[in-house]
Amino acid sequence: MRGLLYRGVLLFLIFLVFVLGVFFVEKRKKAKELEKIAFFDILSTLGNRYNFNNACEEFESKSGVCIVVDLDNFKNANDTFGHSVGDEIIKECGLLLKNIFGEKNTFRISGDEYYIFISSENFDSQLNELKNTLERSYTLKKYSISMSVGYFFKTFETGILEGFKKADTGMYRAKKISGNSFYCEG
């Protein structure tokens, strides 16, 4: 009789450990999903504005290039072809920016606007790669999407938000030129 009781208790404890293990694994999985939602844009998979704001503390003391990218003709494509096409465009732009500038310092800030902060070391080659990639992108060509890119060379003395403000001014100047235009502010 005692043997049955011990086996029963042992089986119950094994079952309890299994249930708790499953519970904690699921809880950890949910926490990772929530973290992803909190820090990353779902469509582009890039860091979101919250992630950018946190990264600014790290960028503040560095020199580099502040880049602001805005899509030209996005609203028209989104309104004409629907939100699923708009989503496709956002995904394509996120992927190409991530491939060129890296995932860590590339952020989708709002609808069709991206912020990037990189070292100035390889900037010229990255800028040329962006120009070439834009010319080859089937999706962007198909929906007449181009980019206006403003950039600013930030020094140690310049605050990061001031650097992005100047890059944003450059982006608006690029918009006045034509599609796939680049403008260095400052």
C-alpha positions in Angstrom: 0.0 0.0 0.0 2.8 2.4 0.9 4.5 1.6 -2.4 1.5 2.7 -4.3 1.3 5.9 -2.3 4.9 6.7 -3.0 4.5 6.0 -6.7 1.4 8.2 -6.8 3.2 11.0 -5.1 6.2 10.6 -7.3 4.0 10.6 -10.5 2.2 13.7 -9.2 5.5 15.5 -8.6 6.8 14.5 -12.0 3.6 15.8 -13.5 3.9 19.0 -11.5 7.5 19.6 -12.6 6.4 19.0 -16.2 3.5 21.5 -16.0 5.6 24.1 -14.3 8.3 23.7 -16.9 5.8 24.2 -19.7 4.4 27.2 -17.9 7.8 28.9 -17.5 8.8 28.1 -21.1 5.6 29.7 -22.4 6.0 32.6 -20.1 9.6 33.3 -21.3 8.3 32.9 -24.9 5.6 35.5 -24.3 8.1 37.9 -22.7 10.3 37.7 -25.7 7.4 38.4 -28.0 6.4 41.4 -25.9 9.9 42.7 -26.0 10.0 42.3 -29.7 6.7 44.3 -30.1 8.0 47.0 -27.7 11.3 47.6 -29.4 10.9 46.6 -33.1 8.6 47.6 -35.9 6.5 44.6 -37.0 6.6 45.3 -40.8 10.2 46.4 -41.4 11.6 44.4 -38.4 13.8 47.4 -37.7 14.0 49.1 -34.4 11.1 51.4 -33.7 11.0 54.9 -32.3 11.2 53.7 -28.7 14.3 51.7 -29.6 15.7 54.7 -31.4 15.2 57.0 -28.3 17.0 54.4 -26.2 19.9 54.2 -28.7 20.3 58.0 -28.8 22.0 57.8 -25.4 24.7 55.6 -27.0 24.9 57.8 -30.1 25.2 61.0 -28.2 28.9 60.6 -27.5 29.9 59.3 -30.9 30.8 60.9 -34.2 29.2 59.5 -37.4 26.5 60.1 -39.9 22.9 60.9 -39.1 20.7 59.9 -42.0 17.0 60.6 -42.5 15.2 58.7 -45.3 11.7 59.4 -46.4 9.8 57.6 -49.2 8.5 59.6 -52.1 5.1 58.7 -53.5 4.3 56.3 -50.6 1.0 57.8 -49.7 -0.2 57.7 -53.3 0.9 54.0 -53.7 -0.7 53.1 -50.4 -4.0 54.9 -51.3 -4.1 53.6 -54.9 -3.0 50.0 -54.5 -4.1 49.4 -50.9 -2.4 48.8 -47.5 -1.1 45.4 -48.4 1.0 47.0 -51.1 2.0 49.7 -48.6 3.1 47.0 -46.2 5.1 45.3 -49.0 6.9 48.6 -49.7 7.7 49.1 -46.0 9.1 45.6 -45.8 11.2 46.1 -48.9 12.6 49.4 -47.7 13.3 48.0 -44.3 15.2 45.0 -45.8 17.3 47.1 -48.2 18.2 49.6 -45.5 19.1 46.9 -43.1 21.2 45.1 -45.7 23.2 48.3 -46.4 23.5 50.0 -43.1 23.0 47.2 -40.6 20.2 46.3 -38.3 21.5 47.8 -35.1 21.5 51.4 -36.0 18.6 51.5 -38.5 15.1 52.5 -37.3 11.6 53.0 -38.7 10.5 56.1 -37.0 7.0 56.6 -38.5 5.0 55.6 -41.5 7.6 56.0 -44.3 10.4 57.6 -42.4 13.7 56.0 -41.3 16.6 57.2 -39.2 20.0 55.7 -39.4 23.2 56.4 -37.5 26.4 54.9 -38.7 30.2 55.4 -38.7 31.4 57.8 -41.4 34.1 55.3 -42.3 32.3 53.4 -45.1 29.6 56.0 -45.7 30.5 56.8 -49.3 30.4 53.1 -50.4 27.1 52.6 -48.5 25.6 55.6 -50.1 26.6 54.3 -53.6 25.2 50.9 -52.7 21.9 52.5 -51.7 21.7 54.4 -55.0 22.4 51.2 -57.0 20.0 49.2 -54.9 17.2 51.7 -55.5 17.7 51.5 -59.2 17.4 47.7 -59.1 14.5 47.3 -56.7 11.6 45.8 -58.6 9.0 46.6 -55.9 10.0 50.2 -55.6 10.0 50.7 -59.4 6.7 48.9 -59.8 4.9 51.4 -57.5 7.0 54.5 -58.4 8.6 54.7 -55.0 11.8 56.7 -54.6 13.7 57.9 -51.6 14.7 61.4 -50.4 17.8 61.1 -48.2 19.3 63.8 -46.0 22.4 63.3 -44.0 24.6 65.2 -41.6 28.2 64.4 -40.4 27.9 64.5 -36.6 31.0 65.4 -34.5 31.5 64.6 -30.8 30.4 68.1 -30.0 27.1 67.9 -31.8 24.1 66.4 -30.0 22.5 63.5 -31.6 19.0 65.1 -31.8 20.5 68.2 -33.4 22.3 65.9 -35.9 19.1 64.2 -36.9 17.3 67.6 -37.1 20.0 68.7 -39.6 19.7 65.4 -41.5 15.9 66.0 -41.6 16.4 69.4 -43.1 18.7 67.8 -45.7 16.0 65.2 -46.4 13.5 68.0 -47.2 16.0 69.7 -49.5 16.5 66.3 -51.3 12.7 66.1 -51.7 12.8 69.3 -53.7 15.4 67.9 -56.2 13.7 64.8 -57.5 13.3 61.1 -56.7 16.2 59.2 -55.2 17.9 62.4 -54.2 20.6 62.8 -51.5 21.5 66.0 -49.7 24.2 66.6 -47.2 23.2 69.3 -44.7 25.8 71.4 -43.0 
